[in-house]
Amino acid sequence: MDLVSNQAGLDQEAEDALSRLSPEQRSQTILSLILQELDDDKAENVVTIPLAGKSDIADAMVIASGRSQRHVAAMADKVLRRLKDAGFGRARIEGKTACDWVLIDAEDVIVHLFRPEVRDFYNLERVWSEAAHAPAKPDA
């Protein structure tokens, strides 16, 4: 068996294993991969906000800061690489050109990477904390 067909067989095995994960296991696996990569990359002030049952957009949101635009860009690249290497290659990215605020949509997990002053300005932790505690409004 040549190297290409051997790699294709491994890719299929990984894809089959991922397809057997429950939605909760899949979400937790993606979150764990992201948090490990951010830790490896020395991300600062990492916050995880659980969204399951509060929002349909994702099961969790991760917010982290980088020391500079270059650091934010490197973290984004490495998070995408780790997800792809683990078989979660459908993540999408926005904001990579400026790297002040980079958003990664990793299906079940949304990641916001900021420079510190941009993070302070938008203060997503407060916004999502207030949204999580807001009373539900009945349909009118």
Backbone as ProteinMPNN parsed JSONL, in Angstrom:
{"seq_chain_A": "MDLVSNQAGLDQEAEDALSRLSPEQRSQTILSLILQELDDDKAENVVTIPLAGKSDIADAMVIASGRSQRHVAAMADKVLRRLKDAGFGRARIEGKTACDWVLIDAEDVIVHLFRPEVRDFYNLERVWSEAAHAPAKPDA", "coords_chain_A": {"N_chain_A": [[0.857, -1.173, 0.0], [0.604, 2.158, -0.901], [1.808, 5.377, 0.323], [-0.102, 7.449, -0.003], [-2.623, 6.137, -0.294], [-2.646, 4.823, 2.146], [-2.768, 7.007, 3.922], [-5.276, 7.999, 3.19], [-6.874, 5.929, 4.105], [-6.445, 6.165, 6.882], [-7.549, 8.724, 7.277], [-10.234, 8.183, 6.708], [-10.826, 6.415, 8.784], [-10.56, 8.129, 11.002], [-12.585, 9.962, 10.41], [-14.799, 8.274, 10.553], [-14.725, 7.618, 13.282], [-15.207, 10.142, 14.431], [-17.791, 10.579, 13.522], [-19.244, 8.94, 15.135], [-19.444, 10.185, 17.542], [-21.464, 11.657, 20.065], [-23.561, 14.616, 19.88], [-22.965, 16.204, 22.146], [-20.51, 15.114, 22.991], [-18.966, 15.694, 20.764], [-19.001, 18.51, 20.752], [-17.726, 18.983, 23.222], [-15.226, 17.838, 22.703], [-14.237, 19.498, 20.645], [-14.147, 21.933, 22.072], [-12.248, 21.27, 24.06], [-9.941, 20.82, 22.477], [-9.541, 23.408, 21.446], [-9.137, 24.934, 23.81], [-6.815, 23.707, 24.792], [-4.975, 24.323, 22.763], [-4.959, 27.144, 22.912], [-3.898, 27.439, 25.465], [-1.365, 26.29, 25.047], [-0.383, 28.214, 23.315], [-0.054, 30.392, 24.891], [-2.203, 32.163, 25.379], [-3.989, 34.909, 26.784], [-6.022, 35.605, 29.661], [-8.218, 33.726, 29.282], [-11.543, 32.886, 28.761], [-14.387, 30.882, 29.167], [-17.641, 30.596, 28.046], [-20.56, 29.015, 28.688], [-23.052, 28.118, 26.373], [-25.031, 26.364, 25.752], [-28.408, 25.615, 25.605], [-28.981, 28.267, 25.965], [-28.515, 29.646, 23.678], [-28.819, 29.256, 20.158], [-26.681, 29.377, 18.485], [-24.262, 28.176, 19.194], [-22.627, 25.784, 21.389], [-20.79, 26.648, 23.186], [-18.758, 29.489, 24.02], [-15.611, 30.901, 23.538], [-13.385, 33.249, 24.79], [-10.484, 35.091, 24.354], [-7.317, 36.742, 24.845], [-4.627, 38.125, 22.934], [-1.208, 39.197, 22.925], [-0.47, 40.937, 20.926], [-1.109, 41.997, 17.499], [0.173, 40.163, 15.872], [0.452, 37.978, 17.609], [-2.263, 37.335, 18.057], [-2.976, 36.583, 15.436], [-1.287, 34.349, 15.071], [-2.261, 32.627, 17.063], [-4.861, 32.175, 16.092], [-4.311, 30.871, 13.634], [-3.073, 28.54, 14.608], [-5.076, 27.377, 16.186], [-6.966, 26.764, 14.189], [-5.42, 24.926, 12.714], [-5.02, 22.866, 14.599], [-7.655, 21.985, 14.982], [-8.265, 21.111, 12.379], [-6.342, 19.078, 12.055], [-7.345, 17.271, 13.875], [-9.586, 16.42, 12.655], [-11.707, 18.128, 12.498], [-12.229, 20.022, 10.37], [-13.879, 22.034, 9.332], [-14.016, 24.582, 10.329], [-14.489, 28.11, 10.323], [-13.174, 31.388, 9.629], [-12.982, 34.835, 10.538], [-11.885, 38.215, 10.244], [-9.149, 38.07, 10.057], [-7.474, 39.687, 8.566], [-6.924, 42.162, 9.855], [-6.473, 41.431, 12.508], [-7.171, 42.434, 15.01], [-9.48, 41.644, 16.194], [-10.363, 38.467, 15.975], [-12.559, 36.08, 14.784], [-13.511, 32.774, 15.186], [-15.45, 30.323, 13.875], [-16.159, 27.407, 14.979], [-18.057, 25.43, 14.461], [-19.62, 24.013, 16.845], [-18.51, 25.574, 18.775], [-17.717, 28.909, 19.405], [-15.088, 31.121, 18.872], [-13.469, 33.937, 20.086], [-10.827, 35.988, 19.503], [-8.833, 38.496, 20.739], [-7.011, 41.637, 20.676], [-5.901, 43.144, 23.719], [-6.955, 45.827, 24.286], [-9.004, 46.078, 22.43], [-10.656, 44.011, 23.169], [-11.436, 44.958, 25.7], [-12.956, 47.161, 24.892], [-15.192, 46.054, 23.467], [-16.163, 44.171, 25.288], [-17.346, 41.501, 25.526], [-17.786, 39.498, 27.423], [-19.362, 40.689, 29.421], [-21.633, 41.379, 27.919], [-22.598, 38.828, 27.09], [-22.923, 37.649, 29.557], [-24.957, 39.183, 30.695], [-26.964, 38.595, 28.835], [-27.309, 35.92, 29.343], [-28.513, 35.983, 31.817], [-30.818, 37.374, 31.471], [-34.354, 37.763, 31.709], [-36.591, 35.402, 30.258], [-38.632, 36.16, 27.479], [-42.02, 35.9, 26.8], [-43.509, 34.59, 23.809], [-45.123, 36.86, 21.69]], "CA_chain_A": [[0.0, 0.0, 0.0], [1.43, 3.36, -0.957], [1.586, 6.355, 1.386], [-1.334, 8.207, -0.237], [-3.793, 5.322, 0.034], [-2.584, 4.586, 3.58], [-3.273, 8.231, 4.556], [-6.715, 8.054, 2.934], [-7.478, 4.973, 5.03], [-6.413, 6.772, 8.212], [-8.524, 9.812, 7.284], [-11.566, 7.582, 6.772], [-10.998, 5.897, 10.142], [-10.784, 9.281, 11.883], [-13.913, 10.488, 10.092], [-15.773, 7.326, 11.102], [-14.718, 7.777, 14.742], [-15.866, 11.413, 14.743], [-19.229, 10.48, 13.239], [-19.875, 8.179, 16.216], [-19.557, 11.025, 18.734], [-22.746, 12.333, 20.287], [-23.371, 16.065, 19.743], [-22.311, 16.726, 23.348], [-19.111, 14.689, 22.949], [-18.331, 16.451, 19.679], [-18.833, 19.869, 21.248], [-16.708, 18.967, 24.279], [-13.937, 17.554, 22.069], [-13.814, 20.734, 19.976], [-13.797, 22.894, 23.121], [-10.986, 20.837, 24.673], [-8.857, 21.083, 21.526], [-9.334, 24.858, 21.385], [-8.552, 25.393, 25.07], [-5.44, 23.21, 24.871], [-4.148, 25.111, 21.848], [-4.802, 28.492, 23.467], [-2.951, 27.313, 26.573], [-0.042, 26.085, 24.439], [0.03, 29.455, 22.656], [0.058, 31.452, 25.907], [-3.303, 33.123, 25.324], [-4.195, 35.561, 28.072], [-7.395, 35.823, 30.136], [-9.134, 32.845, 28.553], [-12.845, 32.734, 29.412], [-15.337, 30.027, 28.458], [-19.032, 30.9, 28.388], [-21.453, 27.969, 28.184], [-24.21, 28.651, 25.657], [-26.024, 25.305, 25.538], [-29.685, 25.94, 26.207], [-29.157, 29.721, 26.006], [-28.383, 30.171, 22.327], [-28.756, 28.24, 19.112], [-25.511, 29.565, 17.626], [-23.173, 27.282, 19.575], [-22.727, 25.244, 22.742], [-19.854, 27.371, 24.051], [-18.001, 30.595, 23.449], [-14.315, 31.105, 24.172], [-12.848, 34.583, 24.566], [-9.098, 35.136, 24.815], [-6.53, 37.877, 24.361], [-3.244, 37.969, 22.525], [-0.422, 40.378, 23.291], [-0.27, 41.804, 19.762], [-1.791, 41.495, 16.304], [0.89, 38.959, 15.434], [0.102, 36.895, 18.532], [-3.65, 36.966, 17.748], [-2.955, 35.863, 14.157], [-0.658, 33.041, 15.277], [-3.199, 31.786, 17.818], [-5.946, 31.787, 15.183], [-3.781, 29.865, 12.71], [-2.804, 27.284, 15.31], [-6.366, 26.77, 16.552], [-7.5, 26.153, 12.962], [-4.594, 23.761, 12.377], [-5.303, 21.782, 15.546], [-8.984, 21.46, 14.666], [-8.175, 20.373, 11.117], [-5.582, 17.851, 12.297], [-8.186, 16.355, 14.654], [-10.726, 16.017, 11.845], [-12.76, 19.15, 12.553], [-11.682, 20.982, 9.42], [-14.861, 22.945, 8.741], [-14.028, 25.865, 11.045], [-14.387, 29.308, 9.479], [-12.498, 32.475, 10.329], [-13.232, 36.213, 10.108], [-11.082, 39.228, 10.922], [-7.723, 37.726, 10.018], [-6.668, 40.714, 7.894], [-6.466, 43.173, 10.816], [-6.054, 40.7, 13.712], [-7.545, 43.09, 16.259], [-10.528, 40.754, 16.699], [-10.526, 37.342, 15.054], [-13.638, 35.186, 15.173], [-13.447, 31.435, 14.603], [-16.68, 29.554, 14.024], [-15.773, 25.998, 14.975], [-19.328, 24.714, 14.525], [-20.259, 24.001, 18.159], [-17.798, 26.507, 19.649], [-17.334, 30.18, 18.796], [-13.879, 31.629, 19.515], [-13.145, 35.344, 19.85], [-9.46, 36.319, 19.895], [-8.728, 39.95, 20.726], [-5.967, 42.403, 21.351], [-6.531, 43.516, 24.996], [-7.75, 47.063, 24.274], [-10.21, 45.819, 21.63], [-11.503, 43.181, 24.039], [-12.02, 45.852, 26.711], [-13.953, 48.012, 24.248], [-16.41, 45.298, 23.143], [-16.594, 43.562, 26.546], [-18.305, 40.427, 25.234], [-18.119, 38.753, 28.637], [-20.492, 41.374, 30.056], [-22.796, 41.258, 27.037], [-23.131, 37.473, 27.144], [-23.342, 37.383, 30.929], [-26.273, 39.809, 30.83], [-27.909, 37.843, 28.003], [-27.562, 34.642, 30.004], [-29.336, 36.197, 33.001], [-32.024, 38.139, 31.127], [-35.564, 36.929, 31.782], [-37.155, 34.984, 28.968], [-39.832, 36.901, 27.103], [-42.961, 35.015, 26.102], [-43.843, 34.966, 22.432], [-46.317, 37.719, 21.646]], "C_chain_A": [[0.903, 1.236, 0.0], [0.997, 4.349, 0.125], [0.266, 7.105, 1.225], [-2.558, 7.385, 0.141], [-3.817, 4.976, 1.521], [-3.136, 5.794, 4.339], [-4.781, 8.347, 4.367], [-7.453, 7.094, 3.865], [-7.525, 5.507, 6.449], [-7.432, 7.897, 8.321], [-9.939, 9.265, 7.408], [-11.839, 7.029, 8.167], [-11.295, 7.028, 11.118], [-12.174, 9.86, 11.66], [-15.001, 9.58, 10.654], [-15.868, 7.466, 12.62], [-15.438, 9.059, 15.15], [-17.369, 11.33, 14.533], [-19.97, 9.713, 14.329], [-20.012, 8.993, 17.506], [-20.968, 11.593, 18.848], [-22.51, 13.832, 20.096], [-22.655, 16.681, 20.949], [-20.831, 16.361, 23.373], [-18.343, 15.476, 21.894], [-18.031, 17.876, 20.142], [-17.722, 19.93, 22.291], [-15.321, 18.693, 23.71], [-13.392, 18.798, 21.386], [-13.366, 21.759, 21.011], [-12.459, 22.538, 23.76], [-9.794, 21.105, 23.767], [-8.52, 22.572, 21.482], [-8.646, 25.353, 22.65], [-7.11, 24.928, 25.222], [-4.52, 24.031, 23.977], [-3.929, 26.518, 22.391], [-3.842, 28.487, 24.653], [-1.527, 27.148, 26.041], [0.511, 27.378, 23.852], [0.109, 30.646, 23.606], [-0.986, 32.553, 25.737], [-3.528, 33.671, 26.727], [-5.687, 35.688, 28.37], [-8.429, 35.017, 29.35], [-10.402, 32.636, 29.386], [-13.705, 31.832, 28.534], [-16.737, 30.346, 28.968], [-19.91, 29.791, 27.822], [-22.699, 28.59, 27.553], [-25.309, 27.618, 25.449], [-27.295, 25.648, 26.304], [-29.974, 27.433, 26.282], [-29.162, 30.336, 24.615], [-28.321, 29.017, 21.344], [-27.484, 28.34, 18.282], [-24.384, 28.6, 17.931], [-23.438, 26.757, 20.976], [-21.822, 25.975, 23.718], [-19.204, 28.497, 23.268], [-16.705, 30.715, 24.247], [-13.836, 32.494, 23.79], [-11.442, 34.597, 25.145], [-8.396, 36.34, 24.208], [-5.147, 37.418, 23.934], [-2.513, 39.27, 22.808], [-0.28, 41.383, 22.159], [-1.074, 41.246, 18.594], [-1.136, 40.207, 15.821], [0.534, 37.758, 16.315], [-1.327, 36.405, 18.268], [-3.696, 36.143, 16.459], [-2.376, 34.459, 14.32], [-1.587, 32.1, 16.041], [-4.325, 31.287, 16.915], [-5.484, 30.692, 14.226], [-3.605, 28.515, 13.397], [-4.083, 26.601, 15.785], [-6.971, 26.075, 15.333], [-6.741, 24.888, 12.597], [-4.912, 22.595, 13.308], [-6.668, 21.161, 15.264], [-8.95, 20.621, 13.396], [-7.449, 19.046, 11.32], [-6.397, 16.809, 13.06], [-9.434, 15.92, 13.887], [-11.895, 16.98, 11.867], [-12.373, 20.305, 11.639], [-12.656, 21.971, 8.826], [-14.939, 24.292, 9.451], [-13.813, 27.006, 10.06], [-13.828, 30.447, 10.309], [-12.861, 33.816, 9.704], [-12.291, 37.129, 10.883], [-9.589, 39.016, 10.864], [-6.882, 38.822, 9.375], [-6.13, 41.746, 8.875], [-5.911, 42.547, 12.094], [-6.221, 41.498, 15.002], [-8.571, 42.226, 16.987], [-10.711, 39.681, 15.634], [-11.605, 36.429, 15.626], [-13.449, 33.859, 14.442], [-14.761, 30.736, 14.919], [-16.305, 28.088, 13.861], [-17.007, 25.126, 15.204], [-19.986, 24.853, 15.892], [-19.639, 24.985, 19.146], [-17.426, 27.745, 18.845], [-16.139, 30.712, 19.58], [-13.672, 33.079, 19.101], [-11.738, 35.58, 20.38], [-9.263, 37.815, 19.699], [-7.339, 40.425, 21.123], [-6.631, 42.957, 22.609], [-7.411, 44.763, 24.943], [-9.033, 46.907, 23.455], [-11.186, 44.97, 22.447], [-12.186, 44.043, 25.104], [-13.142, 46.696, 26.115], [-15.268, 47.261, 24.022], [-17.0, 44.564, 24.349], [-17.663, 42.477, 26.354], [-18.695, 39.617, 26.466], [-19.335, 39.381, 29.323], [-21.761, 41.194, 29.222], [-23.417, 39.865, 27.164], [-23.553, 37.089, 28.546], [-24.731, 37.963, 31.163], [-27.323, 39.05, 30.025], [-28.279, 36.525, 28.677], [-28.51, 34.797, 31.189], [-30.608, 36.986, 32.719], [-33.244, 37.232, 31.216], [-36.076, 36.599, 30.387], [-38.43, 35.768, 28.718], [-40.769, 35.952, 26.372], [-43.223, 35.52, 24.693], [-45.131, 35.777, 22.433], [-47.177, 37.373, 20.465]], "O_chain_A": [[1.837, 1.341, 0.794], [-0.044, 4.178, 0.759], [-0.416, 7.368, 2.216], [-3.447, 7.888, 0.829], [-4.894, 4.849, 2.103], [-3.891, 5.626, 5.296], [-5.49, 8.751, 5.289], [-8.535, 7.413, 4.358], [-8.522, 5.329, 7.148], [-8.109, 8.019, 9.342], [-10.757, 9.826, 8.137], [-12.951, 7.155, 8.68], [-12.179, 6.904, 11.966], [-12.863, 10.209, 12.618], [-16.01, 10.061, 11.172], [-16.964, 7.435, 13.181], [-16.202, 9.057, 16.115], [-18.138, 11.938, 15.278], [-21.191, 9.821, 14.439], [-20.635, 8.53, 18.462], [-21.585, 11.96, 17.847], [-21.363, 14.278, 20.146], [-21.829, 17.579, 20.787], [-19.99, 17.187, 23.729], [-17.2, 15.873, 22.117], [-16.926, 18.379, 19.94], [-16.875, 20.823, 22.25], [-14.338, 19.26, 24.187], [-12.212, 19.119, 21.531], [-12.32, 22.387, 20.848], [-11.626, 23.417, 23.977], [-8.752, 21.567, 24.231], [-7.348, 22.948, 21.482], [-7.676, 26.108, 22.573], [-6.271, 25.673, 25.727], [-3.416, 24.393, 24.382], [-2.811, 27.03, 22.331], [-3.062, 29.423, 24.827], [-0.597, 27.792, 26.528], [1.718, 27.617, 23.883], [0.316, 31.779, 23.171], [-0.69, 33.733, 25.927], [-3.29, 32.989, 27.724], [-6.506, 35.854, 27.466], [-9.393, 35.572, 28.823], [-10.338, 32.259, 30.556], [-13.75, 31.994, 27.314], [-16.981, 30.362, 30.174], [-19.999, 29.638, 26.604], [-23.321, 29.481, 28.133], [-26.407, 27.965, 25.013], [-27.256, 25.935, 27.501], [-31.087, 27.831, 26.626], [-29.735, 31.403, 24.394], [-27.828, 27.935, 21.665], [-27.23, 27.47, 17.45], [-23.624, 28.234, 17.035], [-24.348, 27.217, 21.665], [-22.044, 25.937, 24.929], [-19.112, 28.466, 22.041], [-16.708, 30.64, 25.476], [-13.873, 32.876, 22.621], [-11.224, 34.173, 26.28], [-8.827, 36.883, 23.191], [-4.578, 36.473, 24.481], [-3.135, 40.326, 22.918], [0.0, 42.557, 22.404], [-1.647, 40.16, 18.685], [-1.822, 39.271, 15.409], [0.339, 36.651, 15.812], [-1.576, 35.2, 18.257], [-4.38, 35.121, 16.399], [-2.91, 33.494, 13.772], [-1.691, 30.919, 15.71], [-4.698, 30.115, 16.968], [-6.185, 29.7, 14.03], [-3.947, 27.474, 12.836], [-4.162, 25.372, 15.786], [-7.432, 24.938, 15.427], [-7.347, 23.887, 12.213], [-5.058, 21.46, 12.853], [-6.814, 19.939, 15.306], [-9.539, 19.542, 13.345], [-7.888, 18.012, 10.816], [-6.17, 15.608, 12.914], [-10.244, 15.148, 14.4], [-12.957, 16.685, 11.319], [-12.209, 21.436, 12.095], [-12.297, 22.691, 7.895], [-15.857, 25.069, 9.185], [-13.059, 26.884, 9.095], [-13.981, 30.478, 11.53], [-13.028, 33.919, 8.488], [-11.946, 36.854, 12.032], [-8.837, 39.708, 11.549], [-5.677, 38.88, 9.618], [-4.982, 42.17, 8.741], [-4.978, 43.082, 12.693], [-5.501, 41.27, 15.975], [-8.544, 42.09, 18.21], [-11.161, 39.965, 14.524], [-11.566, 36.055, 16.798], [-13.251, 33.832, 13.227], [-15.133, 30.578, 16.081], [-16.152, 27.593, 12.745], [-16.999, 24.211, 16.027], [-20.831, 25.728, 16.077], [-20.181, 25.206, 20.229], [-16.888, 27.644, 17.742], [-16.17, 30.752, 20.81], [-13.695, 33.407, 17.915], [-11.481, 35.394, 21.57], [-9.501, 38.338, 18.61], [-6.592, 39.725, 21.807], [-7.832, 43.222, 22.58], [-8.509, 44.759, 25.501], [-10.041, 47.544, 23.76], [-12.396, 45.194, 22.412], [-13.375, 43.874, 25.376], [-14.164, 46.92, 26.764], [-16.338, 47.774, 24.35], [-18.212, 44.362, 24.416], [-18.74, 42.537, 26.947], [-19.811, 39.105, 26.545], [-20.238, 38.665, 29.758], [-22.829, 40.894, 29.757], [-24.63, 39.74, 27.328], [-24.461, 36.275, 28.71], [-25.586, 37.31, 31.761], [-28.453, 38.881, 30.485], [-29.421, 36.072, 28.592], [-29.23, 33.861, 31.534], [-31.394, 37.24, 33.632], [-33.177, 36.062, 30.841], [-36.001, 37.412, 29.466], [-39.213, 36.01, 29.636], [-40.359, 35.275, 25.429], [-43.166, 36.72, 24.424], [-46.104, 35.419, 23.097], [-48.224, 37.989, 20.262]]}, "name": "protein", "num_of_chains": 1, "seq": "MDLVSNQAGLDQEAEDALSRLSPEQRSQTILSLILQELDDDKAENVVTIPLAGKSDIADAMVIASGRSQRHVAAMADKVLRRLKDAGFGRARIEGKTACDWVLIDAEDVIVHLFRPEVRDFYNLERVWSEAAHAPAKPDA"}
